[in-house]
Amino acid sequence: MGQTAYLASEVRLEVLEEAFPEKKIETILREMRRQSVRVRKLPATMMVYYIIALGLFVSVGCREVLRRLLESSRWVWPSEVKLSTETAITKARKRLGYEVIERLYRENVKPIAARRSSGAFFRSWRVVSLDGSTIEVADSDANEKAFGRPGASRGKSAYPQIRFVTLLENGTHVLFGAVMDAFHVGEITLAMKVLGRLKRGMLCLADRNFFGYALWKQALTTRSALLWRIKKNLILLRLREHDDGSFESMIYPSLKDRRHNRNGIRVRVIEYHIHGFSDRYRLLTSILDPSKAPAKELALLYANRWTIETSLGEIKEYLPKRKLVLRSKLPDLIRQDFYGLLLAHFGIRSEMYASAAEVNEDPTEFSFVHALNVIHRKLHRLVSFPPSGRSFLPA
């Protein structure tokens, strides 16, 4: 067995418990007034862990997920917690609401790579990427009304869809700052809500579909560095040439502003071709000093933007092990499903990062599928879901 496979098979499952501590969950429940006020068959704290379990077992029925969770945790919850009907599960989920799960995601899911982590930093910057996608949801009248569905060549598509935009920490594949909405809400609109999670010391990569003066200006207010691809028809005057082949230019909010040379933002432009492809790549960066980030290094770095496509594939293909369709027929429970899915993904990725850090390996080189299979196989030992600060892993 290779080193990567060995580490993935010996994952430290207690890391998942650290990702979702009981005290944090109880604090959120108390502050949002969603804690159980009396003994219930499905108490609120357990339901939070259950939502995360639904993300781990996307393609498994709701009662079956609850059965697996209860069988793995009989020493945690009292005997009155029973394998409830689907109706009872739905009622318990509605009592909990999606806001609790979203808040747990917002407060717990964040970049985790240490500075020494392989592939997580470019020079002094933490590398992150911005991107968006869609997810199909259960076909119900309520979901169609809330989220809409795309058109198809013949009528309507089979399922309603949600749209989301997220940031990714490239060095760990952690998806943070995600925002979801109806299918008809554009990625730029969602990106405006996501950019607030950028911080000074980050370097954000983004595809050409995101570039626009307003979004670029908003991103600059976060004091993070930017490296975004732009479309080849954007007019950019060469104001100052640099020895590395890049040049400085200005971007404007409108043609009128360009003509009057007002409200411009200075940028640095990098143009290059990839051998074997005819397309010309054009990148804009807010890093104006070539000595801090040479053009060739930035071009090579931008190639890492595909990392976010891999992570989106992890939640849309590998977690469900088939085509992903979020299961719930009510919009608020779809929102719950979405953030529960991201919490489950974070739990797996944080565990993989902890394993890799022990031997100073790149966690993105580990097999996500293998780690997921290990978690499924060892659920009887899994302590990611108990409302307890204690570790009950066997020695």
Backbone torsions as a table, in degrees:
resi	resn	phi	psi	omega
1	MET	NA	131.0	179.1
2	GLY	-69.5	165.2	-176.8
3	GLN	-60.0	-43.1	-178.7
4	THR	-61.7	-47.2	180.0
5	ALA	-63.1	-38.5	-179.6
6	TYR	-63.4	-47.5	-178.7
7	LEU	-62.3	-41.2	-179.1
8	ALA	-66.0	-30.2	-179.7
9	SER	-82.0	-14.7	-179.9
10	GLU	-112.2	29.6	-176.6
11	VAL	-57.0	146.0	-178.8
12	ARG	-88.1	97.2	-172.4
13	LEU	-65.3	-19.7	179.2
14	GLU	-67.8	-17.2	177.2
15	VAL	-60.7	-34.8	178.7
16	LEU	-63.7	-38.0	177.5
17	GLU	-62.3	-39.1	178.5
18	GLU	-65.3	-28.8	-179.2
19	ALA	-70.5	-30.1	-176.6
20	PHE	-132.3	69.3	-175.1
21	PRO	-67.2	145.0	-178.5
22	GLU	-58.2	-42.5	-176.8
23	LYS	-62.1	-38.6	177.6
24	LYS	-62.5	-45.0	-179.1
25	ILE	-64.6	-43.2	-179.7
26	GLU	-65.0	-36.3	177.9
27	THR	-63.6	-45.0	179.2
28	ILE	-62.9	-45.2	-180.0
29	LEU	-61.0	-42.2	-179.0
30	ARG	-67.0	-45.5	-177.7
31	GLU	-67.9	-29.2	179.3
32	MET	-96.2	4.5	177.8
33	ARG	56.7	45.0	178.5
34	ARG	-117.7	6.9	179.5
35	GLN	-71.4	155.7	179.3
36	SER	-71.2	125.9	-179.3
37	VAL	-92.2	-9.2	174.7
38	ARG	-146.7	164.5	-179.3
39	VAL	-66.1	124.4	179.5
40	ARG	-122.0	160.5	175.7
41	LYS	-67.0	-28.2	178.2
42	LEU	-129.2	81.9	-176.8
43	PRO	-65.8	157.1	-172.7
44	ALA	-60.1	-43.5	-178.0
45	THR	-61.0	-43.7	178.8
46	MET	-65.4	-34.4	-179.0
47	MET	-65.6	-32.1	176.3
48	VAL	-62.2	-47.3	178.3
49	TYR	-65.9	-32.4	177.6
50	TYR	-63.7	-40.9	178.3
51	ILE	-61.9	-39.8	176.7
52	ILE	-65.1	-39.7	177.6
53	ALA	-62.6	-35.9	175.9
54	LEU	-60.2	-34.6	176.4
55	GLY	-68.9	-33.2	177.5
56	LEU	-73.7	-31.3	-177.7
57	PHE	-120.1	64.2	-172.2
58	VAL	-61.0	-34.9	-173.5
59	SER	-96.9	7.7	-179.3
60	VAL	-101.2	144.4	-179.1
61	GLY	-60.6	154.6	-175.3
62	CYS	-60.1	-43.7	-179.5
63	ARG	-68.4	-35.6	179.6
64	GLU	-67.2	-39.0	176.9
65	VAL	-62.5	-44.0	178.6
66	LEU	-62.4	-40.3	179.3
67	ARG	-61.4	-45.2	179.9
68	ARG	-64.0	-39.4	179.7
69	LEU	-65.4	-45.1	180.0
70	LEU	-66.2	-40.7	179.9
71	GLU	-64.2	-31.4	-179.4
72	SER	-84.0	-7.4	-169.9
73	SER	-137.2	28.9	-178.2
74	ARG	-60.9	-26.8	-179.7
75	TRP	-79.2	-6.0	-175.6
76	VAL	-99.0	-53.1	-172.7
77	TRP	-99.8	151.0	-176.9
78	PRO	-64.4	164.9	-173.7
79	SER	-66.3	-19.9	-179.1
80	GLU	-73.5	-10.5	175.7
81	VAL	-74.7	113.1	-172.4
82	LYS	-114.8	165.1	173.2
83	LEU	-75.8	97.2	-170.8
84	SER	-82.3	168.7	175.3
85	THR	-74.1	165.1	177.9
86	GLU	-63.4	-33.1	177.3
87	THR	-63.8	-43.2	179.0
88	ALA	-66.1	-38.5	178.0
89	ILE	-63.4	-44.2	179.4
90	THR	-61.4	-43.4	178.8
91	LYS	-61.8	-41.4	179.4
92	ALA	-65.7	-38.4	178.2
93	ARG	-66.7	-38.8	179.1
94	LYS	-68.0	-36.3	175.9
95	ARG	-62.7	-40.7	-178.4
96	LEU	-67.7	-44.9	-178.3
97	GLY	80.1	162.3	179.9
98	TYR	-83.6	-20.7	-175.3
99	GLU	-61.7	-35.2	178.4
100	VAL	-63.1	-45.1	-178.3
101	ILE	-68.1	-40.9	178.0
102	GLU	-63.1	-42.0	180.0
103	ARG	-65.8	-40.6	176.6
104	LEU	-59.3	-40.6	177.0
105	TYR	-63.1	-48.2	-177.3
106	ARG	-60.7	-40.1	-173.7
107	GLU	-85.5	-24.2	-174.7
108	ASN	-105.1	-30.2	-174.0
109	VAL	-93.1	112.0	-177.4
110	LYS	-154.8	167.5	177.8
111	PRO	-56.2	139.7	-174.5
112	ILE	-125.4	-6.2	-173.8
113	ALA	-69.5	131.9	171.5
114	ALA	-76.3	159.1	-175.1
115	ARG	-60.2	-27.9	-179.0
116	ARG	-79.3	-6.1	-174.6
117	SER	-66.2	134.2	-179.2
118	SER	-65.3	128.8	173.9
119	GLY	79.1	0.7	-176.0
120	ALA	-89.4	-19.7	-174.5
121	PHE	-128.8	147.5	168.3
122	PHE	-114.4	109.8	-173.5
123	ARG	54.2	-117.6	-177.3
124	SER	-93.9	0.0	-173.2
125	TRP	-102.5	140.8	169.8
126	ARG	-80.3	125.7	-174.2
127	VAL	-88.3	125.7	176.1
128	VAL	-131.9	160.8	179.0
129	SER	-129.0	150.6	178.1
130	LEU	-114.5	131.2	178.0
131	ASP	-161.7	172.0	179.7
132	GLY	-142.7	167.7	-180.0
133	SER	-162.6	-176.4	176.6
134	THR	-127.3	157.3	176.4
135	ILE	-136.3	135.5	176.3
136	GLU	-77.3	147.4	179.9
137	VAL	-127.5	165.6	-176.7
138	ALA	-54.8	141.0	-177.5
139	ASP	-79.5	102.2	176.2
140	SER	-143.5	157.9	179.2
141	ASP	-61.3	-39.9	-178.9
142	ALA	-64.9	-43.2	179.3
143	ASN	-67.1	-39.6	179.1
144	GLU	-64.5	-40.3	179.7
145	LYS	-66.5	-39.6	-176.4
146	ALA	-77.8	-37.7	-170.3
147	PHE	-115.4	-24.7	-177.0
148	GLY	76.2	175.5	178.3
149	ARG	-145.1	150.3	-179.7
150	PRO	-72.2	158.1	174.7
151	GLY	-75.1	165.3	178.8
152	ALA	-137.1	168.9	-177.8
153	SER	-61.4	-28.8	177.2
154	ARG	-127.6	91.2	177.5
155	GLY	81.2	-126.4	-175.1
156	LYS	-115.0	159.0	176.5
157	SER	-70.4	165.5	-173.5
158	ALA	-68.0	-31.2	-173.7
159	TYR	-131.6	148.0	165.8
160	PRO	-63.2	163.5	-179.1
161	GLN	-139.5	151.2	168.3
162	ILE	-106.8	156.6	173.5
163	ARG	-117.0	143.8	177.4
164	PHE	-143.1	155.9	173.9
165	VAL	-129.1	142.8	-175.6
166	THR	-146.5	162.2	168.5
167	LEU	-102.4	152.7	179.4
168	LEU	-129.6	133.9	167.7
169	GLU	-84.1	110.7	-171.9
170	ASN	-58.9	-35.7	-174.4
171	GLY	-76.3	-12.6	-179.1
172	THR	-129.8	-10.1	-174.2
173	HIS	67.1	18.7	176.7
174	VAL	-74.4	126.9	178.4
175	LEU	-95.8	112.5	-175.7
176	PHE	-128.1	158.1	177.1
177	GLY	72.4	16.2	-174.1
178	ALA	-67.3	145.3	175.6
179	VAL	-132.6	135.1	179.1
180	MET	-119.3	158.8	176.7
181	ASP	-163.7	-168.7	180.0
182	ALA	-67.6	161.3	-177.3
183	PHE	-59.8	-36.9	-174.8
184	HIS	-75.5	-10.3	178.5
185	VAL	-77.4	126.6	-173.5
186	GLY	-74.0	158.8	-179.6
187	GLU	-64.2	-35.1	179.6
188	ILE	-64.5	-42.0	177.4
189	THR	-59.3	-44.4	179.2
190	LEU	-69.1	-38.1	-179.8
191	ALA	-60.9	-34.3	178.4
192	MET	-60.6	-29.8	178.3
193	LYS	-82.7	-24.9	-176.1
194	VAL	-83.7	-32.3	-171.9
195	LEU	-60.1	-21.8	178.1
196	GLY	-61.5	-16.7	178.5
197	ARG	-84.6	-7.4	172.8
198	LEU	-70.9	145.3	-179.0
199	LYS	-131.5	159.7	173.1
200	ARG	-58.5	136.7	-177.2
201	GLY	98.1	-5.4	175.1
202	MET	-97.9	152.9	171.8
203	LEU	-121.3	113.1	-173.1
204	CYS	-98.1	125.5	173.8
205	LEU	-98.4	142.7	178.0
206	ALA	-151.2	150.5	-179.7
207	ASP	-77.5	167.6	-175.0
208	ARG	-65.0	-22.3	-179.6
209	ASN	-69.7	-15.9	-179.8
210	PHE	-91.8	-18.2	-173.1
211	PHE	-68.6	135.0	173.0
212	GLY	-170.8	153.3	-176.0
213	TYR	-56.7	-47.5	-175.5
214	ALA	-63.8	-44.1	-178.6
215	LEU	-69.4	-39.8	177.2
216	TRP	-60.7	-45.6	-179.7
217	LYS	-62.5	-41.9	178.4
218	GLN	-64.0	-41.6	-180.0
219	ALA	-62.8	-35.6	179.8
220	LEU	-64.4	-29.2	-179.3
221	THR	-66.3	-18.1	178.0
222	THR	-78.3	-10.0	-179.5
223	ARG	67.4	16.9	171.9
224	SER	-86.0	161.7	174.8
225	ALA	-87.8	150.9	-174.9
226	LEU	-124.9	143.2	173.4
227	LEU	-143.7	96.2	-173.8
228	TRP	-120.1	140.0	172.8
229	ARG	-76.8	147.8	179.3
230	ILE	-127.3	161.7	178.5
231	LYS	-74.2	151.1	-171.8
232	LYS	-74.4	-11.5	-179.0
233	ASN	-91.2	1.1	178.5
234	LEU	-72.7	127.9	-178.9
235	ILE	-79.4	122.4	-179.0
236	LEU	-134.7	113.7	179.1
237	LEU	-77.1	143.6	178.1
238	ARG	-86.1	102.0	-177.6
239	LEU	-91.3	-30.1	-179.4
240	ARG	-156.8	124.0	179.1
241	GLU	-88.3	145.0	176.5
242	HIS	-116.2	156.0	-176.8
243	ASP	-63.6	-24.5	-178.9
244	ASP	-83.6	5.0	178.8
245	GLY	94.9	-11.7	177.1
246	SER	-82.2	166.5	177.2
247	PHE	-145.7	157.1	178.7
248	GLU	-93.3	147.4	179.6
249	SER	-150.5	-171.6	178.9
250	MET	-132.0	143.1	171.4
251	ILE	-114.1	149.4	-174.1
252	TYR	-132.3	156.2	179.3
253	PRO	-73.4	-19.8	-177.9
254	SER	-158.4	166.2	176.1
255	LEU	-63.7	-36.2	178.1
256	LYS	-62.6	-42.2	177.3
257	ASP	-64.2	-37.7	178.1
258	ARG	-63.1	-45.1	-178.9
259	ARG	-61.1	-36.7	-178.7
260	HIS	-94.9	2.7	178.4
261	ASN	50.6	54.8	178.9
262	ARG	-131.6	154.0	178.7
263	ASN	60.6	23.8	179.7
264	GLY	-78.0	153.2	175.0
265	ILE	-121.3	126.2	-179.0
266	ARG	-75.1	135.9	-180.0
267	VAL	-136.6	167.1	173.4
268	ARG	-116.2	137.3	-172.8
269	VAL	-114.5	135.9	177.4
270	ILE	-124.6	122.7	179.3
271	GLU	-119.4	137.6	-178.9
272	TYR	-162.0	163.1	173.6
273	HIS	-115.3	149.9	172.7
274	ILE	-99.6	130.4	-176.8
275	HIS	-55.3	127.7	179.2
276	GLY	94.3	-4.9	179.2
277	PHE	-123.6	143.1	-177.0
278	SER	-85.9	-21.3	-176.9
279	ASP	-64.9	142.1	172.7
280	ARG	-96.0	126.4	177.6
281	TYR	-90.4	137.1	177.2
282	ARG	-129.1	123.5	179.3
283	LEU	-117.4	141.8	169.7
284	LEU	-108.0	140.2	174.0
285	THR	-135.0	149.3	175.4
286	SER	-86.3	-4.8	179.0
287	ILE	-85.8	99.4	-172.9
288	LEU	-80.5	-22.6	-177.5
289	ASP	-88.6	110.7	-178.8
290	PRO	-62.2	-26.2	-179.8
291	SER	-67.2	-25.6	178.7
292	LYS	-83.5	-23.1	-178.8
293	ALA	-159.7	86.2	-178.9
294	PRO	-59.4	151.2	-175.1
295	ALA	-57.1	-44.8	-177.3
296	LYS	-63.0	-40.5	-179.4
297	GLU	-66.2	-38.8	178.8
298	LEU	-68.4	-37.2	177.5
299	ALA	-63.1	-42.2	177.8
300	LEU	-66.8	-38.1	179.2
301	LEU	-64.2	-40.9	-176.8
302	TYR	-60.5	-28.5	177.7
303	ALA	-59.3	-20.4	179.5
304	ASN	-77.5	-4.1	-179.2
305	ARG	-62.4	-24.0	179.6
306	TRP	-62.9	-15.1	179.2
307	THR	-54.6	-36.4	-178.5
308	ILE	-68.3	-30.2	175.8
309	GLU	-64.2	-37.4	177.1
310	THR	-62.7	-44.4	-179.0
311	SER	-67.8	-38.5	175.6
312	LEU	-62.9	-35.7	175.3
313	GLY	-64.8	-32.7	179.1
314	GLU	-63.3	-40.9	-178.4
315	ILE	-84.6	-24.3	-176.0
316	LYS	-96.2	-19.2	-176.0
317	GLU	-126.1	-47.7	-172.1
318	TYR	-79.6	-42.0	177.2
319	LEU	-61.9	-47.7	178.5
320	PRO	-77.4	-17.2	-177.4
321	LYS	61.3	16.5	173.4
322	ARG	-167.1	-173.5	179.2
323	LYS	-59.7	129.1	-175.7
324	LEU	-80.4	127.0	168.9
325	VAL	-134.8	114.8	178.6
326	LEU	-61.8	137.5	-160.0
327	ARG	-81.0	-28.4	-167.2
328	SER	-76.6	151.9	-178.4
329	LYS	-102.2	1.5	178.0
330	LEU	-115.2	136.7	-175.0
331	PRO	-55.9	-44.2	-179.3
332	ASP	-64.6	-32.3	177.6
333	LEU	-76.6	-27.6	171.5
334	ILE	-63.4	-43.2	177.2
335	ARG	-61.1	-38.9	175.7
336	GLN	-62.6	-46.4	178.1
337	ASP	-57.5	-43.9	-175.6
338	PHE	-62.0	-52.0	-177.9
339	TYR	-72.6	-28.9	173.1
340	GLY	-64.3	-38.6	177.0
341	LEU	-61.7	-43.7	179.7
342	LEU	-68.7	-34.4	175.6
343	LEU	-65.2	-42.2	177.7
344	ALA	-61.8	-43.4	179.2
345	HIS	-62.2	-41.8	178.5
346	PHE	-63.4	-41.0	178.9
347	GLY	-58.5	-43.5	179.0
348	ILE	-67.3	-46.6	-177.1
349	ARG	-67.2	-36.9	178.2
350	SER	-67.9	-34.1	176.3
351	GLU	-66.8	-43.6	178.4
352	MET	-63.6	-38.2	178.4
353	TYR	-64.2	-42.4	-180.0
354	ALA	-62.9	-40.7	178.5
355	SER	-65.0	-42.3	-179.2
356	ALA	-67.2	-37.1	-177.6
357	ALA	-63.7	-29.3	-178.9
358	GLU	-63.4	-29.1	-177.5
359	VAL	-119.4	14.5	177.2
360	ASN	56.7	44.8	177.1
361	GLU	-106.5	164.1	177.5
362	ASP	-81.6	116.4	-177.2
363	PRO	-65.4	-21.9	179.4
364	THR	-73.1	-11.8	177.2
365	GLU	-86.4	-10.2	178.8
366	PHE	-78.5	157.9	-179.0
367	SER	-85.0	113.7	176.8
368	PHE	-63.3	-42.1	-178.6
369	VAL	-62.3	-42.2	-179.5
370	HIS	-66.3	-42.2	178.2
371	ALA	-61.3	-41.0	178.3
372	LEU	-63.0	-42.6	179.3
373	ASN	-63.7	-36.8	178.1
374	VAL	-63.7	-44.1	179.8
375	ILE	-62.1	-44.6	178.1
376	HIS	-61.3	-43.0	-175.4
377	ARG	-70.4	-31.9	-174.9
378	LYS	-106.1	28.4	-177.3
379	LEU	-59.9	-28.3	-180.0
380	HIS	-65.5	-16.6	177.5
381	ARG	-106.4	-0.9	-169.2
382	LEU	-71.4	125.4	178.5
383	VAL	-114.2	26.3	177.3
384	SER	-77.6	-16.5	-173.2
385	PHE	-113.0	-3.6	-175.7
386	PRO	-78.2	139.2	173.0
387	PRO	-77.6	69.4	-177.0
388	SER	-156.7	143.9	178.2
389	GLY	-86.8	-1.6	-176.7
390	ARG	-89.9	151.6	176.3
391	SER	-101.6	126.7	-179.5
392	PHE	-112.7	21.0	176.2
393	LEU	-66.5	139.3	176.2
394	PRO	-65.4	150.5	-178.0
395	ALA	-66.0	NA	NA
